[in-house]
Amino acid sequence: MAYYVYITTNPAKTVLYIGVTGSLPRRLGQHYDNRGTDDTFAGRYFCYNLL
């Protein structure tokens, strides 16, 4: 299985999030679905835009 290191940012491009996943489309969808929630760092800071 291939793994991917990815970087996402918020719409204002002021915060970065770095992660590792085996399924990039699925993981980006999870980030998008969690936007605005305080449960995760990426959700809290709206980090769902792939760089």
N, C-alpha and C positions, 0 to 999 in steps of 0.2 A: 504494500500500500504506500502511496506517495503522500507526503505531508507538505503543507505549505505554511510559510511564515508570511503573515500579512500585517499591514498597518492600516488602521482606519482613523478618521478624524471627524470632528463635528462640523456642521455647516459653516460656522465662522472660522474654521481652521485654526483654532486656538489650543486644542487638546489632541494628543496622539494616543492611540491604543495599539499595542503590538500583541499578536496572538499566533498560535499554531493550530492547524486543523487538518483533517484528512479530507474534508469536503468544503471547499471555499463557498460555493453557492448556498449551501445549507447554513453555514456559520454566518454569512453576511445577512441572511434572512432572519436569523436569531437576533443579531444585533439590531436590525431594523425593528423587529417586533418588540424588543425590550427598551426602545428609546423612551426616555422620560421616566423610567422606573428607578427608584433608589436602591434596588436590590443588587445592582452590578455597577462597576465603574463605567463601563461603556454605555450602559443605560442612563446613568445619572448625568453623563456629559454628552449624550446624544452622538456617540461615536459610531456611525454606520456608513460613512462615505469611504470607499476603498481608495487608497493612494497608489 
